[in-house]
Amino acid sequence: MVSAEAARNVVGIIGNVISFGLFLSPVPTFYRICKKKDVEEFQPYPYAATVLNCLFWILYGLPIVKPDSTLVVTINSVGLVLELIYLSIFCIFDTQNKGRKKVFIVLFGEVIFMAAIVVITLLAFHTHEKRILFVGVFCDIFNILMYASPLTIVKKVVTTRSVEFMPLSLSLANFLNGCVWTAYALIRFDIFMLVSNGLGAFFGFLQLVLYAFYYKSTPKRGSQDVKPSEIQLPASDAASRA
C-alpha cells in the first residue's frame, strides 16, 4: 500500500512537470522578440508579477516556514530563473526604452518588499504555524491573481466570438496545474495551497468551457502573426505552482 507521503511526492513531481510547461509557455513570444529585435507591444508586467509570486512560494516552502515542502521550492526556483530571463530579454530588445526603467523599478520594489516580509516573518513570528499563516496569505493573494489573469481575455472572446487569442494549450495547462496542486494540498492538508490552486482549477475549467463554446465560431484565418500583447497570458500563471 502506497503511503500518503509517497503519493504526495508523486503528485508533487507531476505538478512540477506541468508547472514547468506553464513557465515555458511564453517562449514563442520571446522567440519573436529575439527574431525581430524589438519588443513591439509586448508588456513585461505579467512576468514581473510572476517573479514576486515565485519568491513568495519559495519562502513558503523553505524549512523556516513550512518544512518538507521541497517540491514547492524547486519548481518556483526554476520559474523565478525563467521569469528573470524573460525580463532580461525584454530589457535587451527594448530599443525605444519604453519599459526598461519601469522593469528595474518594479523589480527593485519587489526585492525591498520581499526583504521586509522575510524580516517580519523571522522576527515577529516564532512558530511554523504562525509563519505559514502570515506568508500563506500573501501566496494565496498573488496566486489567485495570476490564475485569474488569463480571464481578462474573456470579453474579447465573447465580443468577437473567437478563441483565436486564447490558446487551448495554455487553458488546458492552467486547468491541469490547478488540479494537480489541489490534489497535492489535499493529500496532506494545506489550506493555502488548496484555496489558490482550487480556484486556479476552476478558472482553468471556465476557460476550457469558453473555448469549447466559441471554437466553432472562430474564423479560420490560417497562420498569422499575433501581437504579443494579445497572447500574453502570464507565465506564469504558472506560478503557481504551488
Secondary structure, DSSP 8 states (H G I E B T S, - for coil): ---HHHHHHHHHHHHHHHHHHHHHTTHHHHHHHHHHTS-TT---HHHHHHHHHHHHHHHHHSTTTSSS-HHHHHHHHHHHHHHHHHHHHHHHH-TT-SSHHHHHHHHHHHHHHHHHHHHHHHHH--SHHHHHHHHHHHHHHHHHHHHHGGGGGHHHHHHHT--TTS-HHHHHHHHHHHHHHHHHHHHTT-HHHHHHHHHHHHHHHHHHHHHHHHTTTS----S----HHHH---GGGGGG--
